[in-house]
């Protein structure tokens, strides 16, 4: 065993590198930490093996430790490439295929190194020489050694290119990190190239001490693993908001996957004029042309579903004030808009309930109280009939209030037998001498059970109120193309004047004196919640006929709720 300057420097470098590896391991859950840890451990194996090789005095001993060094040599380019990808957000390069190729090379090199006496592809010849009183290894390299050098340089260059690109794109705060990392790898890399070209007589392994110091500086001073610059490409590709980029001529030059999903614009449309591609979204085109954000979310039909999209407009400048492009940020705010409209509808219903209780319910109570007072003074029994009618009116108002409250039930849609639902609703209404004919056949629909029942109850009650106690009511079903149909309820009364057929669905409007106007407005609310459309027209017998269209037809279940 011999102790030379090379042995001392290699041991010192190994110690420094292992300290850096320990620092790196503490941040192992951060992006890039594991590859950098693997890099430092591999560098320690390479440098430590060099120390032991130089300390050995026999050819067999030196060749053994040279072979051990290769466990670090083949890992370093892979680790550096993986670190460059993770640190800069280019994880798409770290595929199973690419890593398999890299590790396949590493495995093949190790096999060739340890079997070199058989084929001499790595070392053509090896011997000992004495230089300056120290026994040194003298080698002539074989073809696979130079293949290995080229391979390592190429892979190392890829990792470094990722970092150089990150240096250009990253904010100034991250420049210190990137520069320290590049210096840490370029110094031993350059030393290796110079050494094997006869330009440097100091073994390159000792320069890994510079690598360790540079890495430690980046970790501690520049907070390498506390603040990692995520690649902009990754951010744009992964965010849920759509990003659409046009150049100064209005051509589409880029869009992310979210924009493709929200606007239905494929990547193949890149290069076309934006106004042509998005002609189906006039508000979006207008925002682009005027440079102003739309006041309200735009409505888009995506896959048969109505979606609300919020659009923000921004301009890009290449330098100074010169316009170089336009960016539109598109955000799906459908859920927010639905919740907003739901809250608005609920507030409106609460106001209606309050109005009904505070005003309409008080009137019949006052009437009942007045007639009772008259009865006490006159003793005339006819006033009791009036009291009974007032109480009936109160019951009617209470039914309307309950129907409003039912709208706030959880909207759980079920498969319902339309005829059976109508029959049950008829049983819940004071029908007097009225009759109903339910001619819907065997039809199953998707709806909320309680709310569909409220539709029937309010339509039946409305028919009896307007057509009289002997009203003849018909419930029918009209099949339409697709997966929906039209439900109608018709009576044989006097009908609704054409000028009032749209107003009857307004809250508080009634064609009957003393009516609350709540029943039909409740039906309109339920229709809106289900995506239906409700309208009033004249029936075959000139009575009132109410159409509810867009009712979704369902496949009958084996068992329906009873």
C-alpha positions, 0 to 999 in steps of 0.5 A: 500500500502506498500513500500519494498526493493523488490518494490524499486528494481523492480521500478528501474529495470522497469525504466532501462528496459524501457530506453533500450526499448526506445534505441531499438525502435530507430533501429526498421528497423534493423534486430532483433530490433523489437523482442528485443524491444518486449522482453524489453517491456515484461520484463518491464511489468513483472518487473513493475507488480512485483513492484505493486504486492509487493506494494499491501496489499490484496490478490485480489490486489496481484493476479491481478498484478500477472496475469498482469505479465503474459502478459510479461511472455508469450511474453519473450520466443517468442521475444527471440526466434525471436531475435535469429533467425533474428540476426543470419540469421535463418529466416527460423525458423520464419514460420507462423506455428511455430509462430502460435504454440508459440502464441497459447501457450501464449494465452492458458496460459493467459486464464488459468491464468485469470480463475485460480479460476475455475480450479486451474491449474496455482495456486493450492492455494494462501494466504498472509504471513507476513515476516519481517513486509511486507505482501507477497504472498504465493502460491502453484503452479499447473501443468500448471505452471510447464508446462509453466516453461518447455516451456519457458526454451525450447524456451529460450534455442533455441534462446540462442543456435542460439546466441551461434552458432553465437558466434562460427561462427561470426568474432571476431568483433561481439563477444562482441555483442553476449556475452553481449546479452547472459549475459543479458538473462542468469542472470534473467533466472538463477535467476528464476530457483534458486528462484523457487527451493528455492536457491534464496530469491531475486525475479528474476524480479529485475535481469532484470536490468542487462538485460537492462544494458547488452542490452544497452551496446551491442547497444551503445558500440558494435553497435548491430544494426549498424553491424549485422552478417548476417548468412553465411547460408543465404548468401550462399543460397541467392547469385546469384553465384553458390557455389559448395563444394567438400571434399578431395576425390572429393565427392560433399558435398554441393551446393547452389540453384544457383549452382543447377540452373546454372549446373543442378545438384540436391541436390540428387547428394550430395555424388557422385563424382564431376567429374562424376556429371559434366562430361558435363562440361569438362572445369569445371572438368579440373578447379577442377582437376588442381586447375586453373581457366579457361582462358575463360568462359565455355559454358553450354547448360541450357534448350536449351539456351547457357549460359556463366559461369565464374569459380573461384577455391579455396581450403579449409584447415582444419588446417595449410596447410592440404587440406580439400576440394575445392570450385568452385564459378560459375557466370553467365556472359552470359549478359556480354559476349553478350554485349562484343561480341555485342561491338566487332561486332559493332566495326568491322562493324564501321571499315568496313564502314570506310574502304568502305567509305575511300577506295572503294567509292573513287575509282569509284569517281576517275574513274568518275572524270578521264573520265569526264576530258577525255570527256572535252579534247576529246569530245568522248561520249563513256566516259559517259557510263563509268561515268554511270557505275562508278556511278552505282558502287557508288550506289552499295557501298552505298547500302552495307554501308546502309546494314551495318548500318541497323545491328545497329538497335534495334533487335526487332523480329517480326512474318513475312510472309516470302514470302511477305518479299522476294517480298518487298525485290525484289522490292527494288533491281535494277533487270534489266531483272532478274526474281525471283520465290518465292516458300516458301508456307505459312511460318511465321518466327521470325526475325528482319524485316529490317535485314531479308529484307537485307538478301534477298536484298543482295542475290538478288543483288549478284545473278544478279551481278554474274549470269548476268542481265537475272538471274533466281532466286529461293527462297525456304523453306525446312522444318525440324524437330522441330520449325525451317527450312532452307531458300535458294536462288539459281541462274542459274549462274556459281556457286561458286568454292568449295574452295571459298564457305567458304571465300565468307562470309569474309568481303572484299572477292569477287569473282568478280573483283572490288567487295566490298565483303560486301554483303555476310559478312553482311548476315553472321552477320545477321545470327549470330545475329539471331542464324542462320547458313549460307552456300554456295553450288551448286544449282540444275542448277549448280549455286550458292545456299545459305542456311540459316538454323535454322530459327525459325518458328512462329505461324501466327498472325491475323494481320502482319505488312504491 
